[in-house]
Amino acid sequence: MKKIYYLVAVLACMSMTSCGDGFNFPEVEAETDLYKIPLPETSLVEIESKDISVAMDHVGGLHTEEDFERIREKLKAGESPWVEGYEVLKNSKYAQLSFQTYPTEIIVRGGGSGENYMNAARGAAAAYQLALRWKIEENGQYAKKAVEILNKWAKTCTGLGGDSNVSLGAGIYGFEFAIAGELLRGYAGWAPKDFAAYQQWMLSVFYPANKDFLVRHHNTNPLHYWANWGLCNIASTMAIGILADRRDIYNEAIEHFQTGETNGRISLAIYHVYDGAYANFAQLQESGRDQGHSLMCIGLLGTICQLAYNQGDDFFAYKDNMFLKACEYAACFNYTNDGVPYTLYTWNKQNAWGGISPEDQPEIGAGGRGGMRPIWALPYYHYAKVKNVLDTKVKYTEIARDKVFPEGGGGNYGETSGGFDALGFGTLMYAR
């Protein structure tokens, strides 16, 4: 199996026969002309990019100092749900000073053998959780441990490898490592030269792979890859732009999120917004595939929206709260017996001949229905408490929030990759 490496800003060309793309030889009478996407409509742009001379706001990535002040006060007063949320964090094995990370020279995801990406998943989760404990408990030992983890990865890891699934590794662990680094920016014990080296590591190893997927997407038609692929690479690009104080990189993320050709574009990731009796529902691009990936998309969309919101860019409100409608749809189907509408989706599946073998999804995918993921507190508290939308508009998201209460993070939802796709701890971090 051919392996692909992204080394210090060098973009490798990926084989069309690599695993993970779902390529098959075309069926009889399959379409072979590449799908042509119309040029993005100008109406898609609701958030204008700021000039590259405008510095990023370094307020903590997902969480601001105001958030931590609120949490510390609530914990001191012994108030729910902060106490319950903090207990989960405090008891996580990834939030302990004894945690050991095992950096690899190449983070390998895909290819069948030699995969080691879970080392990165666990390392990023641990750094984030330890950073939370530092900010909440104001104990520098936790920051010291978190920085130790990040420095080890920056000094050891030189690239990403595997088959096409390398793009998932670049996206997921990219945004998680970048967010952990941004959260630790204010720690006085992080030597400036080491912090600069960490920023450069993110720029050299993860960002080129993120950009390559969003621009080239392994030489497939732009709609071949499911939404989660584009979303995780947008999240990583955005988080790295913030961490590295690169407005130009951040702008790439918000521009693709609004007008990009891949299914990472918000109006493609959220495939169909309903009206009439179902006006508060929006169907995800992955709804007809399965619910595990649909819920993953909810988590990624939430991360993107929250990162942008703390930069003054409100994607929560995009297209009349499109994200909330997607949350309501997914929460309703996964955690209630109430019915949801479904609109036929046709997947533009790339075939091995460079054309398209379309696959219809005539009904909603039930695989993984009801899965527990730490993704619901973030949208619920934003819409219900920050925006004060009507209770009827968030009723299913509230049900989902209660189902997963109290939210944990990496390590609380299994030890496979799906258990580390979201940083989590939303009960503690977003409750108001």
C-alpha positions, -999 to 999 in steps of 0.1 A, spaced: 0 0 0 13 34 -10 18 58 19 14 95 16 33 120 36 28 157 42 62 170 53 71 205 62 48 222 36 55 197 9 22 184 -6 24 148 -19 2 137 -47 -22 110 -37 -30 79 -57 -65 76 -71 -64 39 -60 -57 46 -24 -80 32 2 -107 51 20 -123 68 -10 -148 41 -18 -137 39 -54 -153 12 -75 -152 5 -112 -182 22 -129 -214 2 -131 -232 -2 -164 -244 31 -178 -227 50 -150 -221 87 -156 -186 94 -165 -185 132 -170 -172 151 -140 -199 169 -121 -198 206 -126 -207 228 -96 -221 262 -104 -202 292 -92 -210 301 -56 -237 327 -53 -227 360 -37 -257 357 -15 -240 329 3 -216 353 19 -229 367 52 -196 370 70 -171 393 52 -134 385 56 -114 411 75 -82 425 60 -52 404 67 -36 432 87 -63 427 113 -49 406 142 -67 376 154 -84 378 188 -66 357 213 -93 351 238 -88 313 242 -101 297 211 -133 280 222 -134 295 257 -128 330 270 -116 342 303 -151 353 310 -162 317 306 -136 305 331 -145 332 356 -181 321 354 -172 284 359 -149 291 388 -177 311 405 -203 284 399 -180 256 412 -172 276 443 -209 280 449 -215 242 443 -240 248 416 -254 224 391 -246 215 362 -211 228 366 -203 205 395 -214 175 376 -195 186 345 -163 192 365 -164 158 382 -163 142 348 -133 163 338 -115 158 371 -119 120 369 -108 116 333 -76 96 329 -65 121 303 -67 150 327 -41 137 351 -5 148 358 5 111 354 -6 110 317 21 99 293 20 107 256 38 88 228 45 111 199 52 95 165 74 109 137 46 103 112 10 103 123 -5 75 102 -42 72 95 -54 47 69 -36 21 48 -44 -9 70 -10 -13 87 11 9 108 -17 31 119 -8 51 150 -32 81 149 -48 72 182 -15 84 198 -22 119 184 -59 117 194 -51 109 230 -23 134 231 -45 163 219 -73 153 242 -50 152 272 -35 186 264 -69 201 261 -83 185 293 -52 194 313 -54 230 300 -90 232 312 -80 221 347 -52 247 347 -77 275 338 -103 263 363 -82 253 392 -55 279 385 -28 253 392 2 257 370 12 221 372 -16 212 348 -5 238 323 31 226 327 20 190 319 -1 201 289 28 221 275 51 192 280 27 171 258 25 197 231 63 203 230 70 166 226 47 164 196 61 195 180 97 182 184 90 146 173 63 147 146 74 158 111 44 147 90 12 129 83 8 96 64 -15 68 53 -40 66 25 -67 92 17 -78 90 54 -48 111 62 -71 140 55 -93 130 85 -62 129 107 -50 163 94 -85 178 101 -95 162 134 -62 162 153 -53 195 136 -81 214 151 -77 196 185 -40 203 188 -45 239 176 -73 246 201 -52 231 230 -23 253 220 -44 285 219 -59 277 253 -24 275 267 -11 307 250 -12 327 282 8 302 303 40 320 314 58 288 317 56 281 279 89 294 266 84 318 237 108 298 215 89 266 222 55 283 216 68 297 183 81 262 174 46 248 181 30 274 159 54 264 131 46 227 136 9 234 131 17 255 100 41 230 85 25 197 92 -13 202 95 -22 233 76 -7 221 42 -27 189 44 -59 208 54 -55 232 24 -47 204 0 -79 186 9 -101 216 6 -85 226 -28 -78 193 -44 -97 167 -23 -75 138 -37 -84 147 -73 -120 137 -69 -151 157 -78 -157 181 -50 -188 164 -37 -173 129 -34 -162 132 1 -188 134 29 -193 166 48 -173 156 79 -141 155 58 -145 191 47 -157 203 81 -128 189 101 -103 205 77 -122 238 78 -121 236 116 -84 229 116 -76 257 91 -96 281 113 -80 270 146 -45 271 131 -51 306 117 -61 318 152 -32 300 169 -6 313 144 -21 348 142 -26 343 105 -57 362 94 -51 350 58 -54 314 69 -85 321 90 -101 339 61 -95 308 39 -116 288 64 -145 312 67 -146 317 29 -147 279 22 -173 275 49 -196 299 30 -187 294 -7 -164 264 -10 -170 236 -35 -168 207 -10 -195 193 12 -178 213 40 -196 244 29 -223 250 55 -251 251 29 -240 218 15 -232 201 49 -267 212 58 -283 198 27 -319 209 29 -338 234 51 -375 227 54 -404 251 56 -441 248 65 -448 223 93 -411 214 95 -397 249 93 -374 243 123 -357 213 107 -327 211 84 -314 178 69 -277 171 70 -258 159 40 -249 127 59 -284 121 72 -290 94 46 -257 78 53 -259 70 90 -263 88 123 -228 83 137 -214 106 109 -244 129 111 -237 135 148 -200 140 140 -210 168 117 -231 184 144 -200 184 166 -177 198 139 -202 225 129 -205 235 166 -167 238 169 -164 260 137 -193 282 149 -178 287 184 -143 294 171 -157 320 147 -180 335 173 -151 343 196 -135 361 167 -167 382 162 -180 362 133 -215 348 140 -221 316 120 -246 304 146 -270 330 130 -260 321 94 -291 318 71 -316 323 99 -300 299 124 -294 271 99 -272 253 123 -298 252 150 -323 237 125 -298 209 117 -294 203 155 -331 201 160 -334 176 131 -306 153 142 -317 155 179 -353 147 170 -344 116 150 -317 103 174 -334 108 207 -372 108 202 -398 89 184 -411 120 167 -410 119 129 -387 139 107 -390 146 70 -365 133 45 -355 145 11 -337 122 -14 -300 128 -15 -278 116 -44 -242 110 -35 -218 120 -63 -196 90 -57 -163 91 -76 -154 60 -95 -120 46 -104 -123 59 -140 -125 95 -129 -162 98 -134 -193 97 -112 -214 67 -102 -243 84 -85 -259 66 -55 -293 76 -43 -301 76 -6 -339 74 -5 -344 73 32 -327 85 64 -299 63 76 -306 46 110 -271 32 116 -257 45 149 -290 61 159 -291 74 194 -253 75 198 -239 95 227 -215 123 217 -205 153 237 -218 178 212 -251 191 224 -244 215 253 -226 240 230 -255 247 206 -282 244 233 -266 270 256 -257 293 227 -292 295 213 -312 291 245 -291 313 268 -269 336 247 -294 342 219 -325 336 240 -344 319 212 -379 305 220 -380 272 239 -400 257 210 -370 263 187 -345 243 208 -368 216 223 -351 187 206 -316 201 212 -325 203 249 -336 167 249 -303 157 234 -284 178 259 -302 160 287 -295 126 272 -258 132 272 -256 149 306 -231 155 319 -208 157 289 -174 142 290 -147 143 263 -120 122 248 -118 88 266 -154 89 278 -170 76 247 -148 46 238 -111 43 229 -116 42 192 -114 72 169 -151 82 172 -146 87 209 -121 115 202 -138 134 174 -150 161 197 -132 178 225 -164 178 246 -170 189 282 -198 212 271 -218 208 303 -190 224 322 -178 249 296 -210 263 280 -237 261 307 -252 294 316 
